[in-house]
Every structure is written in structure tokens, then in C-alpha cells.
Amino acid sequence: MLKFDVFGKAMLVQRKEGAWLLFIDSGLGLRSRVFDVVIPAELTEKDLAGYLDDIFHEHSSEKHPHVIALK
């Protein structure tokens, strides 16, 4: 499970059966699947932050100008 700060919102990306799945992370151990965003299967882990930045760029703000991969 890969974790990202997507313009201030915690999101998780999981690779399952060759597909990328996207989730919103509640921070309390709960996650909800995001079905309306499809991440192309051919993207690599290092491409995910850039892709999420492109998809969610309208949520950018001065406080959260970029998508950040978290550890």
C-alpha cells in the first residue's frame, strides 16, 4: 500500500492483480475506495504522484501545492 498526500487529503494506492486501486484514507484505519478515478495499469510506482497531481490538480492550494509520496 502506497500513501500520498494529495493536496492535503491522505490517499492510498494498492496494486492488486495488475491494477492500481485508489482509496481515501481516514487516518483512523478506515479507507474508502475511489471508483471514479482509474489509474492506468502500465504506470509504475514512481509515476503515481505525477498522475495523481494531474487528476486532482483543481484541489491545489497555496498550502498544498503538490502531491507528495509519503512513507
All heavy atoms as a GROMACS GRO file, in nm:
protein
  570
    1MET      N    1   0.085  -0.116   0.000
    1MET     CA    2   0.000   0.000   0.000
    1MET      C    3   0.090   0.124   0.000
    1MET      O    4   0.176   0.138   0.086
    1MET     CB    5  -0.090  -0.003   0.123
    1MET     CG    6  -0.202   0.094   0.120
    1MET     SD    7  -0.343   0.056   0.016
    1MET     CE    8  -0.415  -0.082   0.096
    2LEU      N    9   0.070   0.212  -0.096
    2LEU     CA   10   0.147   0.335  -0.108
    2LEU      C   11   0.060   0.451  -0.060
    2LEU      O   12  -0.058   0.458  -0.093
    2LEU     CB   13   0.187   0.357  -0.253
    2LEU     CG   14   0.265   0.242  -0.316
    2LEU    CD1   15   0.273   0.260  -0.466
    2LEU    CD2   16   0.402   0.232  -0.254
    3LYS      N   17   0.120   0.542   0.017
    3LYS     CA   18   0.044   0.653   0.074
    3LYS      C   19   0.089   0.785   0.012
    3LYS      O   20   0.208   0.807  -0.008
    3LYS     CB   21   0.062   0.657   0.225
    3LYS     CG   22  -0.028   0.756   0.293
    3LYS     CD   23  -0.024   0.739   0.444
    3LYS     CE   24  -0.128   0.829   0.508
    3LYS     NZ   25  -0.140   0.807   0.650
    4PHE      N   26  -0.009   0.871  -0.016
    4PHE     CA   27   0.017   1.001  -0.077
    4PHE      C   28  -0.062   1.108  -0.005
    4PHE      O   29  -0.173   1.085   0.040
    4PHE     CB   30  -0.026   1.001  -0.225
    4PHE     CG   31   0.053   0.907  -0.311
    4PHE    CD1   32   0.014   0.776  -0.326
    4PHE    CD2   33   0.168   0.951  -0.376
    4PHE    CE1   34   0.087   0.688  -0.405
    4PHE    CE2   35   0.242   0.864  -0.454
    4PHE     CZ   36   0.201   0.732  -0.469
    5ASP      N   37  -0.002   1.228   0.001
    5ASP     CA   38  -0.074   1.348   0.042
    5ASP      C   39  -0.116   1.413  -0.089
    5ASP      O   40  -0.033   1.467  -0.163
    5ASP     CB   41   0.019   1.440   0.122
    5ASP     CG   42  -0.048   1.570   0.162
    5ASP    OD1   43  -0.130   1.623   0.083
    5ASP    OD2   44  -0.017   1.622   0.269
    6VAL      N   45  -0.244   1.406  -0.121
    6VAL     CA   46  -0.297   1.459  -0.246
    6VAL      C   47  -0.364   1.593  -0.215
    6VAL      O   48  -0.480   1.599  -0.177
    6VAL     CB   49  -0.396   1.360  -0.312
    6VAL    CG1   50  -0.449   1.416  -0.442
    6VAL    CG2   51  -0.329   1.225  -0.335
    7PHE      N   52  -0.283   1.698  -0.221
    7PHE     CA   53  -0.330   1.834  -0.193
    7PHE      C   54  -0.401   1.843  -0.058
    7PHE      O   55  -0.508   1.902  -0.046
    7PHE     CB   56  -0.418   1.885  -0.307
    7PHE     CG   57  -0.350   1.881  -0.441
    7PHE    CD1   58  -0.394   1.797  -0.541
    7PHE    CD2   59  -0.240   1.961  -0.465
    7PHE    CE1   60  -0.330   1.792  -0.664
    7PHE    CE2   61  -0.174   1.957  -0.588
    7PHE     CZ   62  -0.220   1.872  -0.687
    8GLY      N   63  -0.341   1.778   0.044
    8GLY     CA   64  -0.394   1.785   0.179
    8GLY      C   65  -0.484   1.669   0.218
    8GLY      O   66  -0.525   1.659   0.333
    9LYS      N   67  -0.516   1.580   0.125
    9LYS     CA   68  -0.601   1.465   0.155
    9LYS      C   69  -0.516   1.338   0.148
    9LYS      O   70  -0.444   1.316   0.051
    9LYS     CB   71  -0.715   1.454   0.053
    9LYS     CG   72  -0.810   1.339   0.081
    9LYS     CD   73  -0.921   1.332  -0.020
    9LYS     CE   74  -1.019   1.443   0.007
    9LYS     NZ   75  -1.143   1.429  -0.070
   10ALA      N   76  -0.523   1.255   0.252
   10ALA     CA   77  -0.448   1.130   0.255
   10ALA      C   78  -0.516   1.026   0.164
   10ALA      O   79  -0.635   0.999   0.178
   10ALA     CB   80  -0.440   1.076   0.397
   11MET      N   81  -0.437   0.974   0.070
   11MET     CA   82  -0.489   0.873  -0.022
   11MET      C   83  -0.391   0.756  -0.028
   11MET      O   84  -0.270   0.774  -0.007
   11MET     CB   85  -0.512   0.932  -0.161
   11MET     CG   86  -0.613   1.046  -0.159
   11MET     SD   87  -0.658   1.102  -0.322
   11MET     CE   88  -0.807   1.008  -0.345
   12LEU      N   89  -0.445   0.639  -0.054
   12LEU     CA   90  -0.366   0.517  -0.064
   12LEU      C   91  -0.383   0.458  -0.204
   12LEU      O   92  -0.492   0.463  -0.261
   12LEU     CB   93  -0.413   0.415   0.039
   12LEU     CG   94  -0.411   0.459   0.184
   12LEU    CD1   95  -0.486   0.360   0.271
   12LEU    CD2   96  -0.269   0.475   0.233
   13VAL      N   97  -0.276   0.399  -0.255
   13VAL     CA   98  -0.282   0.329  -0.383
   13VAL      C   99  -0.229   0.187  -0.359
   13VAL      O  100  -0.125   0.168  -0.297
   13VAL     CB  101  -0.198   0.400  -0.491
   13VAL    CG1  102  -0.201   0.323  -0.621
   13VAL    CG2  103  -0.246   0.542  -0.511
   14GLN      N  104  -0.304   0.090  -0.408
   14GLN     CA  105  -0.268  -0.050  -0.391
   14GLN      C  106  -0.264  -0.118  -0.527
   14GLN      O  107  -0.350  -0.093  -0.611
   14GLN     CB  108  -0.371  -0.120  -0.302
   14GLN     CG  109  -0.345  -0.267  -0.282
   14GLN     CD  110  -0.455  -0.332  -0.199
   14GLN    OE1  111  -0.567  -0.283  -0.192
   14GLN    NE2  112  -0.422  -0.443  -0.138
   15ARG      N  113  -0.164  -0.202  -0.548
   15ARG     CA  114  -0.154  -0.281  -0.670
   15ARG      C  115  -0.219  -0.416  -0.641
   15ARG      O  116  -0.181  -0.485  -0.547
   15ARG     CB  117  -0.008  -0.299  -0.708
   15ARG     CG  118   0.014  -0.371  -0.836
   15ARG     CD  119  -0.004  -0.275  -0.950
   15ARG     NE  120   0.047  -0.333  -1.073
   15ARG     CZ  121   0.044  -0.271  -1.186
   15ARG    NH1  122  -0.001  -0.149  -1.195
   15ARG    NH2  123   0.089  -0.327  -1.294
   16LYS      N  124  -0.321  -0.453  -0.720
   16LYS     CA  125  -0.390  -0.579  -0.699
   16LYS      C  126  -0.424  -0.640  -0.834
   16LYS      O  127  -0.492  -0.576  -0.916
   16LYS     CB  128  -0.518  -0.557  -0.618
   16LYS     CG  129  -0.588  -0.684  -0.580
   16LYS     CD  130  -0.703  -0.657  -0.485
   16LYS     CE  131  -0.768  -0.788  -0.445
   16LYS     NZ  132  -0.881  -0.764  -0.356
   17GLU      N  133  -0.374  -0.760  -0.856
   17GLU     CA  134  -0.399  -0.835  -0.979
   17GLU      C  135  -0.369  -0.751  -1.103
   17GLU      O  136  -0.445  -0.748  -1.199
   17GLU     CB  137  -0.542  -0.887  -0.981
   17GLU     CG  138  -0.571  -0.985  -0.870
   17GLU     CD  139  -0.715  -1.030  -0.864
   17GLU    OE1  140  -0.794  -0.998  -0.955
   17GLU    OE2  141  -0.749  -1.099  -0.766
   18GLY      N  142  -0.257  -0.677  -1.099
   18GLY     CA  143  -0.213  -0.599  -1.213
   18GLY      C  144  -0.279  -0.464  -1.229
   18GLY      O  145  -0.248  -0.390  -1.322
   19ALA      N  146  -0.371  -0.429  -1.140
   19ALA     CA  147  -0.441  -0.300  -1.149
   19ALA      C  148  -0.407  -0.215  -1.027
   19ALA      O  149  -0.377  -0.267  -0.920
   19ALA     CB  150  -0.592  -0.323  -1.156
   20TRP      N  151  -0.413  -0.083  -1.044
   20TRP     CA  152  -0.396   0.009  -0.933
   20TRP      C  153  -0.534   0.044  -0.877
   20TRP      O  154  -0.624   0.079  -0.952
   20TRP     CB  155  -0.329   0.138  -0.978
   20TRP     CG  156  -0.187   0.123  -1.020
   20TRP    CD1  157  -0.138   0.135  -1.147
   20TRP    CD2  158  -0.074   0.097  -0.936
   20TRP    NE1  159  -0.002   0.119  -1.146
   20TRP    CE2  160   0.041   0.095  -1.017
   20TRP    CE3  161  -0.059   0.076  -0.799
   20TRP    CZ2  162   0.169   0.072  -0.967
   20TRP    CZ3  163   0.069   0.053  -0.750
   20TRP    CH2  164   0.180   0.050  -0.832
   21LEU      N  165  -0.549   0.037  -0.746
   21LEU     CA  166  -0.673   0.074  -0.677
   21LEU      C  167  -0.646   0.196  -0.592
   21LEU      O  168  -0.543   0.204  -0.524
   21LEU     CB  169  -0.722  -0.041  -0.589
   21LEU     CG  170  -0.738  -0.178  -0.657
   21LEU    CD1  171  -0.783  -0.280  -0.555
   21LEU    CD2  172  -0.834  -0.169  -0.773
   22LEU      N  173  -0.738   0.291  -0.592
   22LEU     CA  174  -0.721   0.416  -0.518
   22LEU      C  175  -0.821   0.421  -0.402
   22LEU      O  176  -0.938   0.387  -0.419
   22LEU     CB  177  -0.744   0.535  -0.612
   22LEU     CG  178  -0.729   0.675  -0.554
   22LEU    CD1  179  -0.586   0.700  -0.506
   22LEU    CD2  180  -0.769   0.779  -0.659
   23PHE      N  181  -0.773   0.467  -0.286
   23PHE     CA  182  -0.855   0.477  -0.166
   23PHE      C  183  -0.832   0.612  -0.099
   23PHE      O  184  -0.723   0.668  -0.105
   23PHE     CB  185  -0.817   0.369  -0.064
   23PHE     CG  186  -0.832   0.229  -0.113
   23PHE    CD1  187  -0.728   0.166  -0.179
   23PHE    CD2  188  -0.950   0.160  -0.093
   23PHE    CE1  189  -0.741   0.036  -0.224
   23PHE    CE2  190  -0.965   0.030  -0.138
   23PHE     CZ  191  -0.859  -0.032  -0.204
   24ILE      N  192  -0.934   0.662  -0.029
   24ILE     CA  193  -0.918   0.776   0.062
   24ILE      C  194  -0.892   0.715   0.200
   24ILE      O  195  -0.964   0.625   0.243
   24ILE     CB  196  -1.044   0.864   0.065
   24ILE    CG1  197  -1.065   0.928  -0.072
   24ILE    CG2  198  -1.033   0.970   0.174
   24ILE    CD1  199  -1.195   1.004  -0.086
   25ASP      N  200  -0.789   0.766   0.267
   25ASP     CA  201  -0.750   0.716   0.399
   25ASP      C  202  -0.808   0.809   0.505
   25ASP      O  203  -0.780   0.929   0.505
   25ASP     CB  204  -0.598   0.712   0.408
   25ASP     CG  205  -0.546   0.658   0.538
   25ASP    OD1  206  -0.624   0.600   0.616
   25ASP    OD2  207  -0.424   0.671   0.563
   26SER      N  208  -0.887   0.754   0.596
   26SER     CA  209  -0.950   0.835   0.701
   26SER      C  210  -0.850   0.878   0.809
   26SER      O  211  -0.878   0.969   0.886
   26SER     CB  212  -1.063   0.757   0.767
   26SER     OG  213  -1.010   0.652   0.847
   27GLY      N  214  -0.737   0.809   0.816
   27GLY     CA  215  -0.641   0.836   0.923
   27GLY      C  216  -0.674   0.761   1.051
   27GLY      O  217  -0.600   0.764   1.147
   28LEU      N  218  -0.788   0.692   1.050
   28LEU     CA  219  -0.832   0.616   1.168
   28LEU      C  220  -0.837   0.466   1.138
   28LEU      O  221  -0.905   0.391   1.208
   28LEU     CB  222  -0.972   0.663   1.210
   28LEU     CG  223  -0.983   0.810   1.247
   28LEU    CD1  224  -1.128   0.850   1.266
   28LEU    CD2  225  -0.901   0.841   1.370
   29GLY      N  226  -0.766   0.426   1.034
   29GLY     CA  227  -0.765   0.284   0.998
   29GLY      C  228  -0.874   0.245   0.899
   29GLY      O  229  -0.884   0.130   0.861
   30LEU      N  230  -0.956   0.340   0.860
   30LEU     CA  231  -1.062   0.313   0.762
   30LEU      C  232  -1.021   0.372   0.628
   30LEU      O  233  -0.955   0.475   0.622
   30LEU     CB  234  -1.194   0.376   0.806
   30LEU     CG  235  -1.249   0.331   0.939
   30LEU    CD1  236  -1.371   0.414   0.975
   30LEU    CD2  237  -1.286   0.184   0.934
   31ARG      N  238  -1.060   0.305   0.522
   31ARG     CA  239  -1.034   0.357   0.389
   31ARG      C  240  -1.155   0.332   0.302
   31ARG      O  241  -1.227   0.233   0.320
   31ARG     CB  242  -0.909   0.295   0.330
   31ARG     CG  243  -0.918   0.146   0.314
   31ARG     CD  244  -0.791   0.087   0.262
   31ARG     NE  245  -0.816  -0.056   0.241
   31ARG     CZ  246  -0.724  -0.146   0.226
   31ARG    NH1  247  -0.598  -0.110   0.229
   31ARG    NH2  248  -0.757  -0.270   0.207
   32SER      N  249  -1.180   0.422   0.210
   32SER     CA  250  -1.292   0.405   0.118
   32SER      C  251  -1.239   0.412  -0.025
   32SER      O  252  -1.158   0.500  -0.058
   32SER     CB  253  -1.402   0.508   0.143
   32SER     OG  254  -1.350   0.638   0.134
   33ARG      N  255  -1.285   0.321  -0.106
   33ARG     CA  256  -1.239   0.308  -0.244
   33ARG      C  257  -1.291   0.423  -0.329
   33ARG      O  258  -1.406   0.465  -0.316
   33ARG     CB  259  -1.289   0.174  -0.300
   33ARG     CG  260  -1.259   0.149  -0.444
   33ARG     CD  261  -1.124   0.084  -0.466
   33ARG     NE  262  -1.098   0.076  -0.608
   33ARG     CZ  263  -1.133  -0.025  -0.686
   33ARG    NH1  264  -1.195  -0.130  -0.635
   33ARG    NH2  265  -1.106  -0.023  -0.814
   34VAL      N  266  -1.206   0.475  -0.414
   34VAL     CA  267  -1.243   0.578  -0.512
   34VAL      C  268  -1.262   0.507  -0.645
   34VAL      O  269  -1.166   0.463  -0.706
   34VAL     CB  270  -1.133   0.686  -0.522
   34VAL    CG1  271  -1.169   0.790  -0.627
   34VAL    CG2  272  -1.107   0.751  -0.387
   35PHE      N  273  -1.386   0.494  -0.687
   35PHE     CA  274  -1.416   0.420  -0.810
   35PHE      C  275  -1.415   0.507  -0.935
   35PHE      O  276  -1.402   0.455  -1.045
   35PHE     CB  277  -1.553   0.352  -0.798
   35PHE     CG  278  -1.554   0.236  -0.702
   35PHE    CD1  279  -1.598   0.253  -0.572
   35PHE    CD2  280  -1.508   0.111  -0.742
   35PHE    CE1  281  -1.598   0.146  -0.483
   35PHE    CE2  282  -1.508   0.005  -0.654
   35PHE     CZ  283  -1.554   0.022  -0.524
   36ASP      N  284  -1.429   0.638  -0.919
   36ASP     CA  285  -1.439   0.723  -1.037
   36ASP      C  286  -1.305   0.772  -1.092
   36ASP      O  287  -1.302   0.849  -1.186
   36ASP     CB  288  -1.534   0.841  -1.012
   36ASP     CG  289  -1.493   0.927  -0.895
   36ASP    OD1  290  -1.415   0.881  -0.811
   36ASP    OD2  291  -1.541   1.041  -0.887
   37VAL      N  292  -1.195   0.725  -1.034
   37VAL     CA  293  -1.062   0.754  -1.087
   37VAL      C  294  -0.996   0.621  -1.121
   37VAL      O  295  -0.980   0.534  -1.035
   37VAL     CB  296  -0.975   0.831  -0.984
   37VAL    CG1  297  -0.832   0.846  -1.034
   37VAL    CG2  298  -1.036   0.966  -0.954
   38VAL      N  299  -0.959   0.607  -1.248
   38VAL     CA  300  -0.891   0.485  -1.293
   38VAL      C  301  -0.744   0.520  -1.318
   38VAL      O  302  -0.714   0.612  -1.394
   38VAL     CB  303  -0.955   0.431  -1.422
   38VAL    CG1  304  -0.878   0.310  -1.473
   38VAL    CG2  305  -1.101   0.396  -1.398
   39ILE      N  306  -0.656   0.447  -1.253
   39ILE     CA  307  -0.513   0.467  -1.271
   39ILE      C  308  -0.466   0.363  -1.373
   39ILE      O  309  -0.486   0.242  -1.352
   39ILE     CB  310  -0.436   0.450  -1.138
   39ILE    CG1  311  -0.487   0.552  -1.035
   39ILE    CG2  312  -0.287   0.466  -1.160
   39ILE    CD1  313  -0.432   0.530  -0.895
   40PRO      N  314  -0.406   0.406  -1.483
   40PRO     CA  315  -0.361   0.310  -1.585
   40PRO      C  316  -0.267   0.204  -1.527
   40PRO      O  317  -0.173   0.237  -1.453
   40PRO     CB  318  -0.290   0.397  -1.688
   40PRO     CG  319  -0.349   0.533  -1.669
   40PRO     CD  320  -0.378   0.544  -1.523
   41ALA      N  321  -0.290   0.081  -1.561
   41ALA     CA  322  -0.212  -0.031  -1.508
   41ALA      C  323  -0.065  -0.022  -1.544
   41ALA      O  324   0.021  -0.072  -1.471
   41ALA     CB  325  -0.271  -0.164  -1.556
   42GLU      N  326  -0.034   0.041  -1.657
   42GLU     CA  327   0.106   0.046  -1.702
   42GLU      C  328   0.191   0.147  -1.626
   42GLU      O  329   0.314   0.149  -1.640
   42GLU     CB  330   0.115   0.073  -1.852
   42GLU     CG  331   0.060   0.206  -1.896
   42GLU     CD  332  -0.089   0.204  -1.931
   42GLU    OE1  333  -0.159   0.103  -1.906
   42GLU    OE2  334  -0.136   0.304  -1.984
   43LEU      N  335   0.130   0.231  -1.542
   43LEU     CA  336   0.209   0.326  -1.463
   43LEU      C  337   0.293   0.252  -1.360
   43LEU      O  338   0.251   0.152  -1.302
   43LEU     CB  339   0.119   0.425  -1.391
   43LEU     CG  340   0.047   0.529  -1.476
   43LEU    CD1  341  -0.031   0.624  -1.386
   43LEU    CD2  342   0.141   0.606  -1.564
   44THR      N  343   0.413   0.305  -1.336
   44THR     CA  344   0.499   0.249  -1.232
   44THR      C  345   0.476   0.326  -1.102
   44THR      O  346   0.414   0.433  -1.102
   44THR     CB  347   0.648   0.260  -1.272
   44THR    OG1  348   0.682   0.399  -1.279
   44THR    CG2  349   0.675   0.191  -1.405
   45GLU      N  350   0.530   0.274  -0.993
   45GLU     CA  351   0.516   0.340  -0.863
   45GLU      C  352   0.566   0.484  -0.868
   45GLU      O  353   0.505   0.574  -0.812
   45GLU     CB  354   0.592   0.264  -0.754
   45GLU     CG  355   0.522   0.142  -0.705
   45GLU     CD  356   0.593   0.077  -0.587
   45GLU    OE1  357   0.664   0.147  -0.512
   45GLU    OE2  358   0.576  -0.045  -0.570
   46LYS      N  359   0.677   0.506  -0.938
   46LYS     CA  360   0.734   0.641  -0.942
   46LYS      C  361   0.651   0.738  -1.026
   46LYS      O  362   0.666   0.858  -1.014
   46LYS     CB  363   0.879   0.638  -0.989
   46LYS     CG  364   0.899   0.598  -1.131
   46LYS     CD  365   1.046   0.599  -1.164
   46LYS     CE  366   1.064   0.565  -1.312
   46LYS     NZ  367   1.203   0.575  -1.352
   47ASP      N  368   0.559   0.687  -1.109
   47ASP     CA  369   0.472   0.772  -1.190
   47ASP      C  370   0.343   0.812  -1.118
   47ASP      O  371   0.271   0.901  -1.165
   47ASP     CB  372   0.432   0.700  -1.320
   47ASP     CG  373   0.550   0.668  -1.408
   47ASP    OD1  374   0.645   0.747  -1.412
   47ASP    OD2  375   0.546   0.561  -1.473
   48LEU      N  376   0.312   0.748  -1.006
   48LEU     CA  377   0.182   0.767  -0.942
   48LEU      C  378   0.160   0.909  -0.890
   48LEU      O  379   0.053   0.965  -0.907
   48LEU     CB  380   0.163   0.665  -0.829
   48LEU     CG  381   0.147   0.520  -0.874
   48LEU    CD1  382   0.147   0.428  -0.751
   48LEU    CD2  383   0.020   0.502  -0.955
   49ALA      N  384   0.261   0.967  -0.824
   49ALA     CA  385   0.243   1.102  -0.769
   49ALA      C  386   0.213   1.202  -0.880
   49ALA      O  387   0.122   1.286  -0.866
   49ALA     CB  388   0.367   1.145  -0.691
   50GLY      N  389   0.282   1.193  -0.991
   50GLY     CA  390   0.257   1.282  -1.104
   50GLY      C  391   0.118   1.263  -1.163
   50GLY      O  392   0.051   1.360  -1.199
   51TYR      N  393   0.075   1.138  -1.172
   51TYR     CA  394  -0.058   1.110  -1.225
   51TYR      C  395  -0.167   1.165  -1.133
   51TYR      O  396  -0.261   1.230  -1.179
   51TYR     CB  397  -0.076   0.958  -1.245
   51TYR     CG  398  -0.207   0.924  -1.308
   51TYR    CD1  399  -0.226   0.939  -1.445
   51TYR    CD2  400  -0.314   0.878  -1.233
   51TYR    CE1  401  -0.348   0.909  -1.505
   51TYR    CE2  402  -0.436   0.847  -1.291
   51TYR     CZ  403  -0.452   0.863  -1.427
   51TYR     OH  404  -0.573   0.834  -1.486
   52LEU      N  405  -0.152   1.141  -1.003
   52LEU     CA  406  -0.249   1.194  -0.907
   52LEU      C  407  -0.251   1.347  -0.909
   52LEU      O  408  -0.356   1.408  -0.898
   52LEU     CB  409  -0.220   1.141  -0.767
   52LEU     CG  410  -0.242   0.991  -0.747
   52LEU    CD1  411  -0.188   0.946  -0.611
   52LEU    CD2  412  -0.387   0.953  -0.764
   53ASP      N  413  -0.134   1.408  -0.927
   53ASP     CA  414  -0.125   1.553  -0.938
   53ASP      C  415  -0.205   1.601  -1.060
   53ASP      O  416  -0.280   1.698  -1.051
   53ASP     CB  417   0.021   1.595  -0.950
   53ASP     CG  418   0.041   1.743  -0.930
   53ASP    OD1  419   0.015   1.820  -1.023
   53ASP    OD2  420   0.085   1.780  -0.819
   54ASP      N  421  -0.192   1.532  -1.172
   54ASP     CA  422  -0.267   1.570  -1.293
   54ASP      C  423  -0.418   1.554  -1.274
   54ASP      O  424  -0.496   1.640  -1.315
   54ASP     CB  425  -0.224   1.482  -1.412
   54ASP     CG  426  -0.086   1.516  -1.463
   54ASP    OD1  427  -0.034   1.625  -1.430
   54ASP    OD2  428  -0.028   1.433  -1.536
   55ILE      N  429  -0.459   1.444  -1.212
   55ILE     CA  430  -0.602   1.416  -1.195
   55ILE      C  431  -0.668   1.512  -1.096
   55ILE      O  432  -0.779   1.558  -1.118
   55ILE     CB  433  -0.623   1.269  -1.149
   55ILE    CG1  434  -0.578   1.173  -1.258
   55ILE    CG2  435  -0.767   1.243  -1.109
   55ILE    CD1  436  -0.659   1.182  -1.386
   56PHE      N  437  -0.601   1.541  -0.986
   56PHE     CA  438  -0.661   1.620  -0.878
   56PHE      C  439  -0.609   1.764  -0.872
   56PHE      O  440  -0.626   1.831  -0.771
   56PHE     CB  441  -0.637   1.551  -0.743
   56PHE     CG  442  -0.710   1.421  -0.729
   56PHE    CD1  443  -0.643   1.300  -0.741
   56PHE    CD2  444  -0.846   1.419  -0.702
   56PHE    CE1  445  -0.711   1.180  -0.728
   56PHE    CE2  446  -0.915   1.299  -0.689
   56PHE     CZ  447  -0.847   1.179  -0.702
   57HIS      N  448  -0.548   1.816  -0.980
   57HIS     CA  449  -0.484   1.948  -0.976
   57HIS      C  450  -0.579   2.061  -0.935
   57HIS      O  451  -0.536   2.161  -0.880
   57HIS     CB  452  -0.420   1.980  -1.112
   57HIS     CG  453  -0.519   2.001  -1.221
   57HIS    ND1  454  -0.566   1.896  -1.296
   57HIS    CD2  455  -0.580   2.113  -1.266
   57HIS    CE1  456  -0.654   1.944  -1.384
   57HIS    NE2  457  -0.664   2.074  -1.368
   58GLU      N  458  -0.710   2.044  -0.957
   58GLU     CA  459  -0.804   2.150  -0.920
   58GLU      C  460  -0.814   2.167  -0.768
   58GLU      O  461  -0.869   2.267  -0.720
   58GLU     CB  462  -0.943   2.126  -0.981
   58GLU     CG  463  -1.015   2.005  -0.926
   58GLU     CD  464  -0.982   1.874  -0.998
   58GLU    OE1  465  -0.897   1.873  -1.087
   58GLU    OE2  466  -1.043   1.772  -0.961
   59HIS      N  467  -0.761   2.073  -0.690
   59HIS     CA  468  -0.762   2.082  -0.544
   59HIS      C  469  -0.635   2.148  -0.489
   59HIS      O  470  -0.620   2.161  -0.368
   59HIS     CB  471  -0.779   1.943  -0.482
   59HIS     CG  472  -0.908   1.878  -0.519
   59HIS    ND1  473  -1.029   1.916  -0.467
   59HIS    CD2  474  -0.935   1.777  -0.606
   59HIS    CE1  475  -1.125   1.842  -0.519
   59HIS    NE2  476  -1.071   1.758  -0.604
   60SER      N  477  -0.547   2.188  -0.579
   60SER     CA  478  -0.423   2.252  -0.539
   60SER      C  479  -0.453   2.385  -0.468
   60SER      O  480  -0.549   2.455  -0.499
   60SER     CB  481  -0.338   2.279  -0.663
   60SER     OG  482  -0.223   2.349  -0.630
   61SER      N  483  -0.369   2.417  -0.370
   61SER     CA  484  -0.382   2.544  -0.297
   61SER      C  485  -0.243   2.593  -0.258
   61SER      O  486  -0.144   2.521  -0.275
   61SER     CB  487  -0.469   2.524  -0.172
   61SER     OG  488  -0.401   2.442  -0.078
   62GLU      N  489  -0.237   2.714  -0.204
   62GLU     CA  490  -0.107   2.764  -0.157
   62GLU      C  491  -0.050   2.675  -0.048
   62GLU      O  492   0.069   2.652  -0.042
   62GLU     CB  493  -0.122   2.907  -0.105
   62GLU     CG  494  -0.129   3.011  -0.214
   62GLU     CD  495  -0.123   3.152  -0.160
   62GLU    OE1  496  -0.053   3.175  -0.059
   62GLU    OE2  497  -0.190   3.238  -0.218
   63LYS      N  498  -0.138   2.626   0.039
   63LYS     CA  499  -0.094   2.540   0.150
   63LYS      C  500  -0.054   2.402   0.101
   63LYS      O  501   0.036   2.339   0.156
   63LYS     CB  502  -0.205   2.530   0.254
   63LYS     CG  503  -0.164   2.458   0.380
   63LYS     CD  504  -0.272   2.462   0.485
   63LYS     CE  505  -0.228   2.388   0.609
   63LYS     NZ  506  -0.329   2.389   0.712
   64HIS      N  507  -0.121   2.352  -0.002
   64HIS     CA  508  -0.095   2.218  -0.055
   64HIS      C  509  -0.080   2.226  -0.208
   64HIS      O  510  -0.172   2.194  -0.283
   64HIS     CB  511  -0.209   2.122  -0.020
   64HIS     CG  512  -0.233   2.107   0.126
   64HIS    ND1  513  -0.151   2.034   0.208
   64HIS    CD2  514  -0.328   2.160   0.207
   64HIS    CE1  515  -0.194   2.040   0.332
   64HIS    NE2  516  -0.302   2.116   0.334
   65PRO      N  517   0.040   2.270  -0.255
   65PRO     CA  518   0.056   2.290  -0.399
   65PRO      C  519   0.092   2.166  -0.480
   65PRO      O  520   0.086   2.170  -0.602
   65PRO     CB  521   0.172   2.391  -0.404
   65PRO     CG  522   0.253   2.362  -0.282
   65PRO     CD  523   0.152   2.319  -0.178
   66HIS      N  524   0.126   2.054  -0.413
   66HIS     CA  525   0.173   1.935  -0.484
   66HIS      C  526   0.122   1.807  -0.419
   66HIS      O  527   0.085   1.806  -0.301
   66HIS     CB  528   0.326   1.928  -0.485
   66HIS     CG  529   0.390   2.047  -0.546
   66HIS    ND1  530   0.389   2.074  -0.678
   66HIS    CD2  531   0.461   2.148  -0.488
   66HIS    CE1  532   0.453   2.186  -0.703
   66HIS    NE2  533   0.497   2.233  -0.588
   67VAL      N  534   0.125   1.700  -0.496
   67VAL     CA  535   0.103   1.566  -0.442
   67VAL      C  536   0.238   1.516  -0.391
   67VAL      O  537   0.339   1.529  -0.460
   67VAL     CB  538   0.048   1.470  -0.551
   67VAL    CG1  539   0.046   1.327  -0.500
   67VAL    CG2  540  -0.092   1.514  -0.594
   68ILE      N  541   0.238   1.460  -0.272
   68ILE     CA  542   0.361   1.414  -0.209
   68ILE      C  543   0.348   1.266  -0.173
   68ILE      O  544   0.251   1.227  -0.108
   68ILE     CB  545   0.392   1.495  -0.081
   68ILE    CG1  546   0.403   1.644  -0.115
   68ILE    CG2  547   0.519   1.445  -0.013
   68ILE    CD1  548   0.401   1.734   0.007
   69ALA      N  549   0.446   1.187  -0.215
   69ALA     CA  550   0.452   1.046  -0.174
   69ALA      C  551   0.498   1.042  -0.028
   69ALA      O  552   0.597   1.106   0.007
   69ALA     CB  553   0.546   0.968  -0.263
   70LEU      N  554   0.426   0.968   0.055
   70LEU     CA  555   0.460   0.955   0.197
   70LEU      C  556   0.517   0.816   0.224
   70LEU      O  557   0.488   0.721   0.153
   70LEU     CB  558   0.336   0.979   0.283
   70LEU     CG  559   0.267   1.113   0.262
   70LEU    CD1  560   0.135   1.116   0.337
   70LEU    CD2  561   0.355   1.228   0.303
   71LYS      N  562   0.590   0.804   0.330
   71LYS     CA  563   0.648   0.674   0.367
   71LYS      C  564   0.559   0.605   0.466
   71LYS      O  565   0.489   0.658   0.541
   71LYS     CB  566   0.786   0.693   0.429
   71LYS     CG  567   0.882   0.761   0.337
   71LYS     CD  568   0.955   0.663   0.252
   71LYS     CE  569   1.041   0.739   0.152
   71LYS     NZ  570   1.121   0.669   0.072
   0.00000   0.00000   0.00000
